[in-house]
Amino acid sequence: MQANPSTAPQSTRVADAPPDNWVDRYAPESMRPYFRLARLDRPIGFWLLLLPCWWSVGLADVTLNQPYPNPWLLTLFAVGALVMRAAGCAYNDYVDRDYDARLSRTASRPIPSGQVTPAEALAFAGVCSLAGALVLVQFNAFTIKLGLASLLLVALYPFMKRFTHWPQLILGLAFNWGALVGWSAVMGSIGLPALLLYAGSVLWTIGYDTIYAHQDREDDVMLGLRSTAIRFGENTMTWVGAFYAGAIVLWLAAGFLAGTHLIYFGAVVLASLQMAWQVTTLDTKDAANCLRRFRSNRDVGMVIFLGLAADMMLSRMAGLS
């Protein structure tokens, strides 16, 4: 459904934000537009960006026979994911501002609704990027270079839906870069387990973002935009199921090569059951159904990370390492 940008809401919450989100309830009025721009009212993206970083740190620490993932690195990645997601969202909304103004789901975002000007959004992205750079320089030299290499993918992503039905692939490549960076932050290089983890996470992202994209499928067709949701159409369940299955296999292989044990494998299997629920109960014609299943991927990520951490601690206590 199209929306008239001149009548878009100026001070209400963003349309697809949870109604009880903390930004709209507690944040200072003057900061709410910027917090909304950073998607702090919709934190699912933060978790989906962060968790592959944490998995990678954990897998690298497994190879070093550590009893738990490095807390300092976990903290750095949490801060980095927060500020770099904010920067990426501001940049993405700047690029998409004209399209967002024409859709009911996105017209209430800060730029098209007039809460933040395009120039202010770019300035905000710059400040957040600077904060991200301060986090990045805490790592070793190889990791700094690796982290900087992701910026090209980040810059390209918002434009891809204008030219290809596979913008979700570019998103996956950019969004899961932390699966490589987490490993290199520990090891100072990239290993095969990290590459397998990264590949699996890319497939995961293609799957869950295809589900997310079905919310805008008809509007995207009308605007001449492209996505895997449009490409797959009625075959979405089959495609998403295949991507999720590939992700599970690659995550299991990454854990095996890193030296994990039964608890990690059990956690991945448990996560696969949740992913199977997403696919088998998906209704691509129901936006609320798609949004709920998309958001549930935080649970997938947390189950795997907590399983990995438990595997490390309990295996060490049992003398299996």
NUTI-805406 format. One line per field, with one value per residue (C-alpha): x, y, z; chain; residue number from 1; residue in one letter. Coordinates in nm, 3 decimals, always signed. Layout:
BEGIN
c1	c(X_...);
c2	c(Y_...);
c3	c(Z_...);
c	c(A_...);
k	c(NUM_...);
r	c(a_...);
//
This chain:
BEGIN
c1	c(+0.000_+0.136_+0.156_+0.156_+0.478_+0.315_+0.066_+0.306_+0.301_+0.547_+0.575_+0.419_+0.614_+0.750_+0.484_+0.667_+0.815_+0.674_+0.400_+0.565_+0.921_+1.141_+1.228_+0.871_+0.808_+1.120_+1.367_+1.396_+1.171_+1.461_+1.651_+1.365_+1.403_+1.770_+1.705_+1.437_+1.682_+1.925_+1.646_+1.681_+1.303_+1.344_+1.651_+1.619_+1.875_+2.128_+2.103_+2.121_+2.435_+2.596_+2.537_+2.754_+3.038_+2.988_+2.967_+3.295_+3.474_+3.349_+3.458_+3.804_+3.834_+3.735_+4.037_+4.254_+4.102_+3.949_+3.672_+3.443_+3.428_+3.653_+3.433_+3.632_+3.589_+3.220_+3.182_+3.371_+3.157_+2.838_+2.934_+3.054_+2.733_+2.523_+2.695_+2.761_+2.403_+2.295_+2.530_+2.414_+2.045_+2.090_+2.280_+2.026_+1.734_+1.911_+1.952_+1.595_+1.423_+1.221_+1.100_+1.024_+0.804_+0.578_+0.506_+0.274_+0.506_+0.809_+0.658_+0.670_+1.048_+1.238_+1.351_+1.030_+0.817_+1.030_+1.160_+1.519_+1.652_+1.863_+2.167_+2.113_+2.084_+2.418_+2.581_+2.441_+2.578_+2.917_+2.925_+2.823_+3.087_+3.350_+3.244_+3.271_+3.622_+3.722_+3.604_+3.777_+4.119_+4.108_+4.169_+4.484_+4.609_+4.471_+4.126_+4.128_+4.196_+3.936_+3.676_+3.741_+3.697_+3.330_+3.253_+3.222_+2.944_+2.772_+2.786_+2.652_+2.367_+2.095_+2.128_+2.108_+1.730_+1.724_+1.929_+1.898_+1.649_+1.926_+1.981_+1.944_+2.268_+2.456_+2.294_+2.406_+2.762_+2.775_+2.569_+2.764_+3.113_+3.152_+3.166_+3.508_+3.610_+3.532_+3.767_+4.043_+4.013_+4.116_+4.350_+4.490_+4.393_+4.097_+4.047_+3.824_+3.576_+3.522_+3.466_+3.209_+3.041_+3.029_+2.885_+2.618_+2.527_+2.493_+2.243_+2.058_+2.030_+1.901_+1.634_+1.515_+1.537_+1.332_+1.064_+1.098_+1.081_+0.743_+0.592_+0.667_+0.644_+0.346_+0.471_+0.818_+0.669_+0.471_+0.785_+1.000_+1.220_+1.345_+1.398_+1.422_+1.062_+0.959_+1.198_+1.081_+0.710_+0.495_+0.807_+0.938_+0.889_+1.098_+1.376_+1.390_+1.385_+1.680_+1.879_+1.812_+1.912_+2.236_+2.305_+2.259_+2.497_+2.764_+2.728_+2.766_+3.074_+3.225_+3.177_+3.320_+3.637_+3.676_+3.655_+3.314_+3.126_+2.778_+2.619_+2.699_+2.567_+2.251_+2.203_+2.232_+1.978_+1.744_+1.785_+1.704_+1.369_+1.284_+1.384_+1.166_+0.875_+0.934_+0.916_+0.624_+0.403_+0.498_+0.216_+0.376_+0.048_+0.027_+0.269_+0.233_+0.311_+0.625_+0.743_+0.701_+0.900_+1.170_+1.208_+1.221_+1.565_+1.711_+1.608_+1.793_+2.109_+2.088_+2.030_+2.342_+2.557_+2.440_+2.488_+2.840_+2.926_+2.780_+2.969_+3.297_+3.246_+3.101_+3.343_+3.634_+3.497_+3.456_+3.810_+3.706_+3.919);
c2	c(+0.000_+0.340_+0.622_+0.994_+1.126_+1.460_+1.290_+1.043_+1.048_+1.288_+1.170_+0.823_+0.501_+0.337_+0.112_-0.220_-0.148_-0.343_-0.134_-0.157_-0.082_+0.103_+0.392_+0.514_+0.458_+0.582_+0.756_+1.137_+1.298_+1.472_+1.145_+0.928_+1.008_+0.908_+0.596_+0.500_+0.570_+0.333_+0.072_+0.067_+0.032_-0.285_-0.460_-0.787_-0.668_-0.602_-0.962_-1.104_-0.899_-0.978_-1.350_-1.475_-1.268_-1.438_-1.783_-1.721_-1.602_-1.913_-2.154_-1.996_-2.024_-2.391_-2.456_-2.292_-2.508_-2.211_-2.278_-2.001_-1.735_-1.435_-1.183_-0.879_-0.976_-1.047_-0.698_-0.531_-0.709_-0.612_-0.245_-0.269_-0.440_-0.173_+0.128_-0.025_-0.143_+0.210_+0.349_+0.096_+0.160_+0.537_+0.498_+0.249_+0.478_+0.770_+0.575_+0.440_+0.757_+0.813_+0.454_+0.444_+0.753_+0.567_+0.263_+0.250_+0.021_+0.247_+0.596_+0.643_+0.595_+0.905_+1.039_+1.008_+1.122_+1.434_+1.354_+1.354_+1.526_+1.334_+1.542_+1.467_+1.096_+1.099_+1.288_+1.034_+0.750_+0.918_+0.955_+0.591_+0.479_+0.670_+0.488_+0.162_+0.252_+0.308_-0.046_-0.193_-0.055_-0.258_-0.572_-0.707_-0.563_-0.847_-0.808_-0.432_-0.485_-0.761_-0.542_-0.255_-0.490_-0.532_-0.166_-0.221_-0.475_-0.244_+0.043_-0.167_-0.344_-0.071_-0.044_-0.415_-0.444_-0.206_-0.444_-0.803_-1.039_-1.141_-0.843_-1.092_-1.256_-0.927_-0.864_-1.207_-1.148_-0.812_-0.893_-1.207_-1.067_-1.097_-1.476_-1.414_-1.121_-1.300_-1.584_-1.351_-1.143_-1.454_-1.624_-1.339_-1.526_-1.699_-2.073_-2.326_-2.344_-1.968_-1.997_-2.273_-2.073_-1.771_-1.964_-2.119_-1.783_-1.631_-1.904_-1.840_-1.470_-1.534_-1.753_-1.522_-1.206_-1.370_-1.424_-1.059_-0.936_-1.100_-0.817_-0.580_-0.817_-0.655_-0.303_-0.390_-0.524_-0.203_+0.009_-0.202_-0.332_-0.689_-0.948_-1.320_-1.303_-1.198_-1.444_-1.745_-1.654_-1.957_-2.171_-1.968_-2.244_-2.486_-2.234_-2.113_-2.470_-2.553_-2.250_-2.334_-2.697_-2.587_-2.351_-2.632_-2.864_-2.596_-2.494_-2.855_-2.894_-2.574_-2.700_-3.041_-2.895_-2.651_-2.935_-2.886_-3.167_-3.312_-3.012_-2.781_-3.031_-3.072_-2.695_-2.673_-2.955_-2.774_-2.456_-2.655_-2.754_-2.389_-2.314_-2.601_-2.444_-2.119_-2.289_-2.523_-2.253_-1.970_-1.781_-1.548_-1.362_-1.265_-0.984_-1.044_-1.413_-1.326_-1.068_-1.305_-1.579_-1.337_-1.206_-1.559_-1.602_-1.432_-1.748_-1.958_-1.755_-1.753_-2.129_-2.191_-1.946_-2.067_-2.425_-2.345_-2.173_-2.462_-2.712_-2.532_-2.509_-2.854_-3.029_-2.861_-2.970_-3.326_-3.326_-3.380_-3.101);
c3	c(+0.000_-0.091_+0.160_+0.104_+0.262_+0.335_+0.565_+0.726_+1.107_+1.262_+1.621_+1.649_+1.666_+1.354_+1.203_+1.241_+1.585_+1.882_+2.048_+2.390_+2.277_+2.525_+2.291_+2.262_+2.632_+2.805_+2.574_+2.590_+2.330_+2.158_+2.111_+1.993_+1.619_+1.628_+1.835_+1.581_+1.300_+1.475_+1.503_+1.881_+1.893_+1.682_+1.829_+1.635_+1.378_+1.652_+1.768_+1.417_+1.352_+1.687_+1.731_+1.442_+1.595_+1.929_+1.769_+1.592_+1.906_+2.085_+1.812_+1.800_+2.177_+2.155_+1.936_+2.203_+2.476_+2.658_+2.914_+2.785_+2.512_+2.581_+2.773_+2.656_+2.291_+2.344_+2.490_+2.206_+1.949_+2.134_+2.128_+1.769_+1.654_+1.824_+1.667_+1.325_+1.291_+1.377_+1.111_+0.853_+0.920_+0.894_+0.566_+0.432_+0.520_+0.356_+0.031_+0.042_+0.165_-0.154_-0.165_+0.207_+0.175_-0.067_+0.151_+0.450_+0.650_+0.611_+0.574_+0.952_+0.962_+1.077_+0.738_+0.531_+0.826_+0.869_+1.217_+1.086_+0.774_+0.522_+0.618_+0.986_+0.907_+0.724_+1.010_+1.256_+1.041_+1.043_+1.422_+1.469_+1.216_+1.411_+1.727_+1.535_+1.423_+1.786_+1.861_+1.556_+1.647_+1.969_+1.761_+1.596_+1.267_+1.052_+1.206_+1.149_+0.779_+0.760_+0.928_+0.690_+0.393_+0.481_+0.413_+0.038_+0.091_+0.338_+0.089_-0.199_-0.023_-0.033_-0.412_-0.491_-0.488_-0.782_-0.999_-0.876_-0.717_-0.474_-0.242_+0.045_-0.067_-0.041_+0.296_+0.412_+0.299_+0.478_+0.787_+0.880_+0.830_+1.204_+1.164_+1.008_+1.225_+1.552_+1.462_+1.344_+1.662_+1.856_+1.608_+1.395_+1.076_+0.910_+0.953_+0.781_+1.072_+1.039_+0.664_+0.715_+0.992_+0.764_+0.471_+0.692_+0.839_+0.491_+0.400_+0.727_+0.646_+0.294_+0.451_+0.726_+0.517_+0.243_+0.505_+0.610_+0.248_+0.196_+0.403_+0.114_-0.182_-0.355_-0.289_-0.416_-0.740_-0.780_-0.728_-0.958_-0.676_-0.650_-0.377_-0.319_-0.194_-0.545_-0.708_-0.505_-0.487_-0.408_-0.372_-0.078_+0.178_-0.029_-0.088_+0.272_+0.396_+0.170_+0.285_+0.649_+0.596_+0.433_+0.724_+0.978_+0.793_+0.767_+1.133_+1.241_+1.021_+1.161_+1.515_+1.435_+1.283_+1.573_+1.826_+1.986_+2.157_+2.200_+2.371_+2.081_+1.828_+2.036_+2.043_+1.665_+1.628_+1.868_+1.664_+1.349_+1.501_+1.554_+1.195_+1.076_+1.268_+1.082_+0.745_+0.811_+0.967_+0.731_+0.563_+0.310_+0.259_+0.628_+0.718_+1.093_+1.044_+0.846_+1.098_+1.391_+1.222_+1.116_+1.473_+1.612_+1.460_+1.764_+1.950_+1.693_+1.747_+2.126_+2.146_+1.941_+2.137_+2.478_+2.365_+2.249_+2.579_+2.780_+2.564_+2.635_+3.011_+3.074_+2.839_+3.015_+3.353_+3.225_+3.088_+2.727_+2.580);
c	c(A_A_A_A_A_A_A_A_A_A_A_A_A_A_A_A_A_A_A_A_A_A_A_A_A_A_A_A_A_A_A_A_A_A_A_A_A_A_A_A_A_A_A_A_A_A_A_A_A_A_A_A_A_A_A_A_A_A_A_A_A_A_A_A_A_A_A_A_A_A_A_A_A_A_A_A_A_A_A_A_A_A_A_A_A_A_A_A_A_A_A_A_A_A_A_A_A_A_A_A_A_A_A_A_A_A_A_A_A_A_A_A_A_A_A_A_A_A_A_A_A_A_A_A_A_A_A_A_A_A_A_A_A_A_A_A_A_A_A_A_A_A_A_A_A_A_A_A_A_A_A_A_A_A_A_A_A_A_A_A_A_A_A_A_A_A_A_A_A_A_A_A_A_A_A_A_A_A_A_A_A_A_A_A_A_A_A_A_A_A_A_A_A_A_A_A_A_A_A_A_A_A_A_A_A_A_A_A_A_A_A_A_A_A_A_A_A_A_A_A_A_A_A_A_A_A_A_A_A_A_A_A_A_A_A_A_A_A_A_A_A_A_A_A_A_A_A_A_A_A_A_A_A_A_A_A_A_A_A_A_A_A_A_A_A_A_A_A_A_A_A_A_A_A_A_A_A_A_A_A_A_A_A_A_A_A_A_A_A_A_A_A_A_A_A_A_A_A_A_A_A_A_A_A_A_A_A_A_A_A_A_A_A_A_A_A_A_A_A_A_A);
k	c(1_2_3_4_5_6_7_8_9_10_11_12_13_14_15_16_17_18_19_20_21_22_23_24_25_26_27_28_29_30_31_32_33_34_35_36_37_38_39_40_41_42_43_44_45_46_47_48_49_50_51_52_53_54_55_56_57_58_59_60_61_62_63_64_65_66_67_68_69_70_71_72_73_74_75_76_77_78_79_80_81_82_83_84_85_86_87_88_89_90_91_92_93_94_95_96_97_98_99_100_101_102_103_104_105_106_107_108_109_110_111_112_113_114_115_116_117_118_119_120_121_122_123_124_125_126_127_128_129_130_131_132_133_134_135_136_137_138_139_140_141_142_143_144_145_146_147_148_149_150_151_152_153_154_155_156_157_158_159_160_161_162_163_164_165_166_167_168_169_170_171_172_173_174_175_176_177_178_179_180_181_182_183_184_185_186_187_188_189_190_191_192_193_194_195_196_197_198_199_200_201_202_203_204_205_206_207_208_209_210_211_212_213_214_215_216_217_218_219_220_221_222_223_224_225_226_227_228_229_230_231_232_233_234_235_236_237_238_239_240_241_242_243_244_245_246_247_248_249_250_251_252_253_254_255_256_257_258_259_260_261_262_263_264_265_266_267_268_269_270_271_272_273_274_275_276_277_278_279_280_281_282_283_284_285_286_287_288_289_290_291_292_293_294_295_296_297_298_299_300_301_302_303_304_305_306_307_308_309_310_311_312_313_314_315_316_317_318_319_320_321);
r	c(m_q_a_n_p_s_t_a_p_q_s_t_r_v_a_d_a_p_p_d_n_w_v_d_r_y_a_p_e_s_m_r_p_y_f_r_l_a_r_l_d_r_p_i_g_f_w_l_l_l_l_p_c_w_w_s_v_g_l_a_d_v_t_l_n_q_p_y_p_n_p_w_l_l_t_l_f_a_v_g_a_l_v_m_r_a_a_g_c_a_y_n_d_y_v_d_r_d_y_d_a_r_l_s_r_t_a_s_r_p_i_p_s_g_q_v_t_p_a_e_a_l_a_f_a_g_v_c_s_l_a_g_a_l_v_l_v_q_f_n_a_f_t_i_k_l_g_l_a_s_l_l_l_v_a_l_y_p_f_m_k_r_f_t_h_w_p_q_l_i_l_g_l_a_f_n_w_g_a_l_v_g_w_s_a_v_m_g_s_i_g_l_p_a_l_l_l_y_a_g_s_v_l_w_t_i_g_y_d_t_i_y_a_h_q_d_r_e_d_d_v_m_l_g_l_r_s_t_a_i_r_f_g_e_n_t_m_t_w_v_g_a_f_y_a_g_a_i_v_l_w_l_a_a_g_f_l_a_g_t_h_l_i_y_f_g_a_v_v_l_a_s_l_q_m_a_w_q_v_t_t_l_d_t_k_d_a_a_n_c_l_r_r_f_r_s_n_r_d_v_g_m_v_i_f_l_g_l_a_a_d_m_m_l_s_r_m_a_g_l_s);
//
